[in-house]
Amino acid sequence: MSHHIARLAVGTLAVLGLLTACTGKTEGTGDTPAATNSSSAPNTSSGAPKVPSPLPTQKLIADPCTALGADEAADLGLKSPGSPSGQSPPGCDWQSTQFAGNVIGITPVTPNKNGLGDIYSNKAGYAYFEPTTIGSYPAVYGSTLGDDRSEGVCNAVVGVTDQLGVSISTSISTGKNHDDPCGAAGKVGEAMINHLKTAQ
């Protein structure tokens, strides 16, 4: 199990590493929650789409394990509650109820102050970069470390406000989702979005 969690951590860092480099910061301030209004247009020059309806993020940033409620986790086949990832920026990991080696991680990318704009600005550094929509919110499937999707690993970043992206990483070694890890990440993203909408 530790091998798979290590792979998950590496996958998350694939997204986070480039983001922290491009912002010129090595870690988040922790005391500045992402703004939830989108009156400014930070993503215009990067080509990233704006977030249509910014979500509340203060609880998510303060405790990433609140990204999914017990019901959402159960519907996804994940043990609840999740466990803090112990990484910087802080995230939370959930383990599969059926396959101990399958883990998903959710991390608010607080060092990145321009949401998906920073992803788009640095897309040339990604091994794969696929814009998508998750639960009607703009998102990107991508990794800076390589394309491990055939091994059950996928990384997605969902724009929940124009200032904050949330990384969702999957490490799926067994089961039907092994062959479609990005589909699994998308389902987790949808559940997270629905939870954020109702968990104010």
ZADO-1210 file (C-alpha; in nm, 4 decimals, padded with zeros to 6 digits):
<atoms>
<atom x="00.0000" y="00.0000" z="00.0000" code="MET" pos="1"/>
<atom x="00.2802" y="00.2395" z="00.0799" code="SER" pos="2"/>
<atom x="00.4106" y="00.1979" z="-00.2760" code="HIS" pos="3"/>
<atom x="00.0801" y="00.3161" z="-00.4197" code="HIS" pos="4"/>
<atom x="00.0504" y="00.6063" z="-00.1775" code="ILE" pos="5"/>
<atom x="00.4020" y="00.7080" z="-00.2770" code="ALA" pos="6"/>
<atom x="00.2955" y="00.7040" z="-00.6434" code="ARG" pos="7"/>
<atom x="-00.0028" y="00.9197" z="-00.5537" code="LEU" pos="8"/>
<atom x="00.2215" y="01.1692" z="-00.3775" code="ALA" pos="9"/>
<atom x="00.4491" y="01.1863" z="-00.6802" code="VAL" pos="10"/>
<atom x="00.1473" y="01.2401" z="-00.9050" code="GLY" pos="11"/>
<atom x="00.0230" y="01.5250" z="-00.6916" code="THR" pos="12"/>
<atom x="00.3664" y="01.6821" z="-00.6935" code="LEU" pos="13"/>
<atom x="00.3648" y="01.6572" z="-01.0724" code="ALA" pos="14"/>
<atom x="00.0909" y="01.9175" z="-01.0693" code="VAL" pos="15"/>
<atom x="00.2061" y="02.1164" z="-00.7694" code="LEU" pos="16"/>
<atom x="00.5754" y="02.1402" z="-00.8516" code="GLY" pos="17"/>
<atom x="00.5359" y="02.3450" z="-01.1669" code="LEU" pos="18"/>
<atom x="00.2672" y="02.5614" z="-01.0132" code="LEU" pos="19"/>
<atom x="00.4813" y="02.6682" z="-00.7208" code="THR" pos="20"/>
<atom x="00.7704" y="02.7343" z="-00.9555" code="ALA" pos="21"/>
<atom x="00.5671" y="02.9566" z="-01.1825" code="CYS" pos="22"/>
<atom x="00.4277" y="03.1652" z="-00.8998" code="THR" pos="23"/>
<atom x="00.7695" y="03.2289" z="-00.7518" code="GLY" pos="24"/>
<atom x="00.6603" y="03.0900" z="-00.4146" code="LYS" pos="25"/>
<atom x="00.7485" y="02.7643" z="-00.2466" code="THR" pos="26"/>
<atom x="00.4450" y="02.7332" z="-00.0228" code="GLU" pos="27"/>
<atom x="00.1104" y="02.8919" z="00.0509" code="GLY" pos="28"/>
<atom x="00.0674" y="03.1586" z="00.3131" code="THR" pos="29"/>
<atom x="-00.2071" y="02.9573" z="00.4778" code="GLY" pos="30"/>
<atom x="-00.3771" y="03.2710" z="00.6102" code="ASP" pos="31"/>
<atom x="-00.5133" y="03.4024" z="00.2834" code="THR" pos="32"/>
<atom x="-00.8104" y="03.1965" z="00.1638" code="PRO" pos="33"/>
<atom x="-00.8794" y="03.2175" z="-00.2070" code="ALA" pos="34"/>
<atom x="-01.1288" y="03.4872" z="-00.2958" code="ALA" pos="35"/>
<atom x="-01.4687" y="03.3592" z="-00.4011" code="THR" pos="36"/>
<atom x="-01.5726" y="03.6412" z="-00.6343" code="ASN" pos="37"/>
<atom x="-01.4709" y="03.6544" z="-00.9976" code="SER" pos="38"/>
<atom x="-01.4988" y="04.0269" z="-01.0649" code="SER" pos="39"/>
<atom x="-01.1402" y="04.0330" z="-01.1885" code="SER" pos="40"/>
<atom x="-01.0243" y="03.8355" z="-01.4894" code="ALA" pos="41"/>
<atom x="-00.6905" y="03.6794" z="-01.3924" code="PRO" pos="42"/>
<atom x="-00.7176" y="03.3998" z="-01.6478" code="ASN" pos="43"/>
<atom x="-00.7781" y="03.6063" z="-01.9608" code="THR" pos="44"/>
<atom x="-00.4184" y="03.6265" z="-02.0892" code="SER" pos="45"/>
<atom x="-00.3486" y="03.2593" z="-02.0203" code="SER" pos="46"/>
<atom x="-00.6467" y="03.1364" z="-02.2195" code="GLY" pos="47"/>
<atom x="-00.7952" y="02.9529" z="-01.9208" code="ALA" pos="48"/>
<atom x="-01.1740" y="02.9663" z="-01.8981" code="PRO" pos="49"/>
<atom x="-01.3280" y="03.1640" z="-01.6148" code="LYS" pos="50"/>
<atom x="-01.5079" y="02.9829" z="-01.3348" code="VAL" pos="51"/>
<atom x="-01.8833" y="03.0378" z="-01.3891" code="PRO" pos="52"/>
<atom x="-01.9972" y="03.0170" z="-01.0253" code="SER" pos="53"/>
<atom x="-01.7127" y="03.0355" z="-00.7709" code="PRO" pos="54"/>
<atom x="-01.7486" y="02.7913" z="-00.4842" code="LEU" pos="55"/>
<atom x="-01.6889" y="02.8558" z="-00.1124" code="PRO" pos="56"/>
<atom x="-01.3360" y="02.7400" z="-00.0306" code="THR" pos="57"/>
<atom x="-01.2495" y="02.8510" z="00.3239" code="GLN" pos="58"/>
<atom x="-01.3350" y="02.5139" z="00.4841" code="LYS" pos="59"/>
<atom x="-01.1650" y="02.3270" z="00.2019" code="LEU" pos="60"/>
<atom x="-00.8413" y="02.5224" z="00.2454" code="ILE" pos="61"/>
<atom x="-00.8502" y="02.4982" z="00.6252" code="ALA" pos="62"/>
<atom x="-00.9154" y="02.1212" z="00.6146" code="ASP" pos="63"/>
<atom x="-00.8860" y="01.9455" z="00.2758" code="PRO" pos="64"/>
<atom x="-01.0501" y="01.6365" z="00.4286" code="CYS" pos="65"/>
<atom x="-01.3795" y="01.8298" z="00.4183" code="THR" pos="66"/>
<atom x="-01.3692" y="01.8101" z="00.0370" code="ALA" pos="67"/>
<atom x="-01.5897" y="01.5015" z="00.0508" code="LEU" pos="68"/>
<atom x="-01.8615" y="01.4170" z="00.3007" code="GLY" pos="69"/>
<atom x="-01.9207" y="01.0656" z="00.4295" code="ALA" pos="70"/>
<atom x="-02.2059" y="01.0117" z="00.1809" code="ASP" pos="71"/>
<atom x="-01.9994" y="01.1231" z="-00.1193" code="GLU" pos="72"/>
<atom x="-01.7071" y="00.9057" z="-00.0119" code="ALA" pos="73"/>
<atom x="-01.9349" y="00.6045" z="00.0322" code="ALA" pos="74"/>
<atom x="-02.0910" y="00.6586" z="-00.3115" code="ASP" pos="75"/>
<atom x="-01.7397" y="00.6603" z="-00.4601" code="LEU" pos="76"/>
<atom x="-01.6362" y="00.3448" z="-00.2736" code="GLY" pos="77"/>
<atom x="-01.3937" y="00.5304" z="-00.0473" code="LEU" pos="78"/>
<atom x="-01.3283" y="00.4960" z="00.3246" code="LYS" pos="79"/>
<atom x="-01.4288" y="00.7951" z="00.5310" code="SER" pos="80"/>
<atom x="-01.2958" y="01.0140" z="00.6727" code="PRO" pos="81"/>
<atom x="-00.9910" y="01.0793" z="00.4588" code="GLY" pos="82"/>
<atom x="-00.6421" y="01.1167" z="00.6044" code="SER" pos="83"/>
<atom x="-00.4242" y="01.4287" z="00.5847" code="PRO" pos="84"/>
<atom x="-00.1571" y="01.3794" z="00.3211" code="SER" pos="85"/>
<atom x="00.1220" y="01.5277" z="00.5295" code="GLY" pos="86"/>
<atom x="00.2457" y="01.7216" z="00.2255" code="GLN" pos="87"/>
<atom x="00.2768" y="02.0906" z="00.1479" code="SER" pos="88"/>
<atom x="00.0394" y="02.2355" z="00.0476" code="PRO" pos="89"/>
<atom x="-00.1892" y="02.0237" z="00.2687" code="PRO" pos="90"/>
<atom x="-00.4140" y="01.7698" z="00.1033" code="GLY" pos="91"/>
<atom x="-00.6229" y="01.4677" z="00.1977" code="CYS" pos="92"/>
<atom x="-00.6117" y="01.1044" z="00.0830" code="ASP" pos="93"/>
<atom x="-00.8983" y="00.8560" z="00.0645" code="TRP" pos="94"/>
<atom x="-00.8481" y="00.4802" z="00.0360" code="GLN" pos="95"/>
<atom x="-01.0753" y="00.2438" z="-00.1548" code="SER" pos="96"/>
<atom x="-01.3069" y="00.0295" z="00.0564" code="THR" pos="97"/>
<atom x="-01.2566" y="-00.2622" z="-00.1827" code="GLN" pos="98"/>
<atom x="-00.8930" y="-00.2413" z="-00.2927" code="PHE" pos="99"/>
<atom x="-00.6442" y="-00.1269" z="-00.0276" code="ALA" pos="100"/>
<atom x="-00.3912" y="-00.0137" z="-00.2872" code="GLY" pos="101"/>
<atom x="-00.6294" y="00.2283" z="-00.4604" code="ASN" pos="102"/>
<atom x="-00.6036" y="00.5854" z="-00.3295" code="VAL" pos="103"/>
<atom x="-00.7277" y="00.9273" z="-00.4390" code="ILE" pos="104"/>
<atom x="-00.5949" y="01.2585" z="-00.3137" code="GLY" pos="105"/>
<atom x="-00.7463" y="01.6066" z="-00.3098" code="ILE" pos="106"/>
<atom x="-00.5227" y="01.9102" z="-00.2617" code="THR" pos="107"/>
<atom x="-00.6194" y="02.2794" z="-00.2817" code="PRO" pos="108"/>
<atom x="-00.3300" y="02.4354" z="-00.4739" code="VAL" pos="109"/>
<atom x="-00.2959" y="02.7410" z="-00.2502" code="THR" pos="110"/>
<atom x="00.0518" y="02.8493" z="-00.3737" code="PRO" pos="111"/>
<atom x="-00.1102" y="02.9136" z="-00.7123" code="ASN" pos="112"/>
<atom x="-00.3002" y="03.2443" z="-00.6920" code="LYS" pos="113"/>
<atom x="-00.4383" y="03.2419" z="-01.0481" code="ASN" pos="114"/>
<atom x="-00.6296" y="02.9137" z="-01.0489" code="GLY" pos="115"/>
<atom x="-00.6288" y="02.7391" z="-01.3852" code="LEU" pos="116"/>
<atom x="-00.4573" y="03.0439" z="-01.5329" code="GLY" pos="117"/>
<atom x="-00.1229" y="02.9212" z="-01.3972" code="ASP" pos="118"/>
<atom x="-00.1838" y="02.5754" z="-01.5428" code="ILE" pos="119"/>
<atom x="-00.2559" y="02.7167" z="-01.8883" code="TYR" pos="120"/>
<atom x="00.0395" y="02.9553" z="-01.8707" code="SER" pos="121"/>
<atom x="00.2741" y="02.6611" z="-01.8177" code="ASN" pos="122"/>
<atom x="00.1103" y="02.3916" z="-02.0285" code="LYS" pos="123"/>
<atom x="00.4246" y="02.3521" z="-02.2415" code="ALA" pos="124"/>
<atom x="00.5864" y="02.1837" z="-01.9410" code="GLY" pos="125"/>
<atom x="00.3221" y="01.9110" z="-01.9188" code="TYR" pos="126"/>
<atom x="00.3630" y="01.5566" z="-02.0496" code="ALA" pos="127"/>
<atom x="-00.0103" y="01.5621" z="-02.1238" code="TYR" pos="128"/>
<atom x="-00.2512" y="01.8532" z="-02.1032" code="PHE" pos="129"/>
<atom x="-00.6202" y="01.7969" z="-02.1723" code="GLU" pos="130"/>
<atom x="-00.8731" y="02.0729" z="-02.0960" code="PRO" pos="131"/>
<atom x="-01.2072" y="01.9355" z="-01.9834" code="THR" pos="132"/>
<atom x="-01.5138" y="02.0177" z="-01.7767" code="THR" pos="133"/>
<atom x="-01.5899" y="01.8471" z="-01.4462" code="ILE" pos="134"/>
<atom x="-01.9338" y="01.9076" z="-01.2989" code="GLY" pos="135"/>
<atom x="-01.9710" y="02.2156" z="-01.5260" code="SER" pos="136"/>
<atom x="-01.6452" y="02.3610" z="-01.3850" code="TYR" pos="137"/>
<atom x="-01.3350" y="02.4122" z="-01.6009" code="PRO" pos="138"/>
<atom x="-01.0587" y="02.1607" z="-01.5417" code="ALA" pos="139"/>
<atom x="-00.7425" y="02.0127" z="-01.6905" code="VAL" pos="140"/>
<atom x="-00.6091" y="01.6584" z="-01.6924" code="TYR" pos="141"/>
<atom x="-00.2299" y="01.6813" z="-01.6944" code="GLY" pos="142"/>
<atom x="00.1047" y="01.5959" z="-01.5405" code="SER" pos="143"/>
<atom x="00.4531" y="01.7438" z="-01.5521" code="THR" pos="144"/>
<atom x="00.6289" y="01.4153" z="-01.4649" code="LEU" pos="145"/>
<atom x="00.5024" y="01.1907" z="-01.7399" code="GLY" pos="146"/>
<atom x="00.1950" y="01.0105" z="-01.8653" code="ASP" pos="147"/>
<atom x="00.1138" y="00.7255" z="-01.6245" code="ASP" pos="148"/>
<atom x="-00.2529" y="00.6933" z="-01.7138" code="ARG" pos="149"/>
<atom x="-00.1993" y="00.3389" z="-01.8430" code="SER" pos="150"/>
<atom x="-00.0814" y="00.2518" z="-01.4906" code="GLU" pos="151"/>
<atom x="-00.3942" y="00.3850" z="-01.3218" code="GLY" pos="152"/>
<atom x="-00.2528" y="00.7276" z="-01.2375" code="VAL" pos="153"/>
<atom x="-00.4257" y="01.0498" z="-01.3398" code="CYS" pos="154"/>
<atom x="-00.3971" y="01.4085" z="-01.2236" code="ASN" pos="155"/>
<atom x="-00.6661" y="01.6707" z="-01.2677" code="ALA" pos="156"/>
<atom x="-00.6949" y="02.0306" z="-01.1528" code="VAL" pos="157"/>
<atom x="-01.0447" y="02.1774" z="-01.1184" code="VAL" pos="158"/>
<atom x="-01.0979" y="02.5533" z="-01.1104" code="GLY" pos="159"/>
<atom x="-01.3309" y="02.6132" z="-00.8151" code="VAL" pos="160"/>
<atom x="-01.2687" y="02.9895" z="-00.8232" code="THR" pos="161"/>
<atom x="-01.0632" y="03.2008" z="-01.0633" code="ASP" pos="162"/>
<atom x="-00.7977" y="03.2162" z="-00.7906" code="GLN" pos="163"/>
<atom x="-00.7933" y="02.8515" z="-00.6756" code="LEU" pos="164"/>
<atom x="-00.7467" y="02.5207" z="-00.8475" code="GLY" pos="165"/>
<atom x="-00.7925" y="02.1895" z="-00.6654" code="VAL" pos="166"/>
<atom x="-00.5715" y="01.8963" z="-00.7593" code="SER" pos="167"/>
<atom x="-00.7295" y="01.5509" z="-00.7745" code="ILE" pos="168"/>
<atom x="-00.4876" y="01.2606" z="-00.8100" code="SER" pos="169"/>
<atom x="-00.5697" y="00.8944" z="-00.8533" code="THR" pos="170"/>
<atom x="-00.3498" y="00.5902" z="-00.8019" code="SER" pos="171"/>
<atom x="-00.5557" y="00.2867" z="-00.9054" code="ILE" pos="172"/>
<atom x="-00.3715" y="-00.0437" z="-00.9158" code="SER" pos="173"/>
<atom x="-00.6712" y="-00.2789" z="-00.9218" code="THR" pos="174"/>
<atom x="-01.0308" y="-00.2867" z="-01.0414" code="GLY" pos="175"/>
<atom x="-01.2380" y="-00.1453" z="-01.3256" code="LYS" pos="176"/>
<atom x="-01.1119" y="00.2128" z="-01.2829" code="ASN" pos="177"/>
<atom x="-00.7501" y="00.1104" z="-01.3500" code="HIS" pos="178"/>
<atom x="-00.8088" y="00.1525" z="-01.7228" code="ASP" pos="179"/>
<atom x="-00.9832" y="00.4890" z="-01.6855" code="ASP" pos="180"/>
<atom x="-00.8163" y="00.6754" z="-01.3963" code="PRO" pos="181"/>
<atom x="-00.9098" y="01.0150" z="-01.5376" code="CYS" pos="182"/>
<atom x="-01.2742" y="00.9106" z="-01.5483" code="GLY" pos="183"/>
<atom x="-01.2422" y="00.8210" z="-01.1797" code="ALA" pos="184"/>
<atom x="-01.0785" y="01.1574" z="-01.1051" code="ALA" pos="185"/>
<atom x="-01.3662" y="01.3281" z="-01.2838" code="GLY" pos="186"/>
<atom x="-01.6236" y="01.1464" z="-01.0695" code="LYS" pos="187"/>
<atom x="-01.4365" y="01.2487" z="-00.7548" code="VAL" pos="188"/>
<atom x="-01.4268" y="01.6068" z="-00.8828" code="GLY" pos="189"/>
<atom x="-01.8022" y="01.6093" z="-00.9437" code="GLU" pos="190"/>
<atom x="-01.8671" y="01.4752" z="-00.5932" code="ALA" pos="191"/>
<atom x="-01.6361" y="01.7389" z="-00.4446" code="MET" pos="192"/>
<atom x="-01.8090" y="02.0193" z="-00.6357" code="ILE" pos="193"/>
<atom x="-02.1543" y="01.9014" z="-00.5266" code="ASN" pos="194"/>
<atom x="-02.0329" y="01.8784" z="-00.1662" code="HIS" pos="195"/>
<atom x="-01.8813" y="02.2273" z="-00.1737" code="LEU" pos="196"/>
<atom x="-02.2088" y="02.3663" z="-00.3078" code="LYS" pos="197"/>
<atom x="-02.4043" y="02.2303" z="-00.0123" code="THR" pos="198"/>
<atom x="-02.1525" y="02.2342" z="00.2729" code="ALA" pos="199"/>
<atom x="-02.1284" y="02.6061" z="00.3480" code="GLN" pos="200"/>
</atoms>
